[in-house]
Each structure stands twice: as structure tokens, then as C-alpha cells.
Amino acid sequence: MKKTDNTKSVQKIKSQEVKQLESEIAKLEENIKDLALTIDKVEDEKLEVINQLKRALADYQNLETNTQKRLNLLYLQSKKTLAESLIPIVDDMSMAIKSKEEINFDEKSISWANGVVELLNKLERSLGEIGLKKFIPQKGSKFDPSIHEALTTVEGKTPGEIYDVIQPGYTIDDIVIRPSRVVVTKSK
């Protein structure tokens, strides 16, 4: 009987150990499920943070692009403002130089007039460095209201042609700052 009692006792102990191991396995499985949920939650949070970072990067790049566009526009506006303030001076100096040819100057006056010519050339070169370009339409070319301003008209063979140029036009970066001022032909 002792053997049977021992066997029963061993079986009872084994049964208790099995139950205890099954209980521990159940707890471990529960811990694994909790850890799996935590991992899923962390992965979701990671994806959310990555998406937020991507949006922030896109916002930053848009801000950088917009800032650059604004700076370029401000730079262009500054060049335009400077050019608009100096173009009348160039016009006045050009007219003064043209009148030099009609007046008889002595040697000192000629030297002074040549200095004015050189000053005008320097001013035009400086304006050219900021992108200002002078354009003078050809006589007989077609009138284009986007780059020409008709100051008056005269009768001619072909209407809409440039008869004479009063003042040259100016552009900066292909933007008309001042249209060339011209005389245009009209039909008889």
C-alpha cells in the first residue's frame, strides 16, 4: 500500500506542479498579451509621431519656400523702386548731353560736358548691374501697348507703326518698369 500511497502522493504533487505550471503559463500568456498590446500601442504612437514630424517638415519647407519668394519679391521691388527713382535722372542727363551738340562750347565747357557723359555712362552701368535694361524700339516696328506708350499719333502709310521714339523704355528681369514713349502712325 505504501507504494500506491507514494504513487498517489507523487501523482498529487505532480498534479499540483502541473496546475501551478499551467497557472504560471496562463500568467505568462496574459503578460505576453499585455506586452503585445503595449507594443501595438507604442507602434501606433511611433507612427503618429513620424506623421507629425513629416507634417512639421513639410510646413517648414513651405515656410522656407514662401519666405524665399517674399525675399525675392522684396528684392525685385527694391530694385524697381531704385530704378524708378533714377530713370528720370538718366533721362535728364541724356537730354542735357543731346543739347551739348547744339551749343558751341569752349574747351573748358567741352571737358565738363564730357565729364557729364562719363557720369551718365557710369550711372547706366550701375543700373545695368541691378538688372535694369534699356530698350529702344526701332522706327517702323509694330506698336505693342505692353512695352510702348503712345504719346501722340501722326498720319502714315501703315497704321500702328512706331514713327519716332521720344524716350527709351526700361525693364528689370523682363518686367517693364517704364514703357518706351513713342509716336505712332495712324491711317489717313
URGILIN-V349030 format. One record per helix or strand of 2 or more residues. SS is the DSSP state (~ for helix, > for strand). FROM is the first residue (numbers start at 1). TO is the last residue. Records with the same first field share a line. If there is no record, write none. Layout:
SS = FROM-TO, FROM-TO
//
This chain:
~ = 2-100, 107-129
> = 132-135, 148-155, 161-167, 169-172, 175-178, 180-186
//
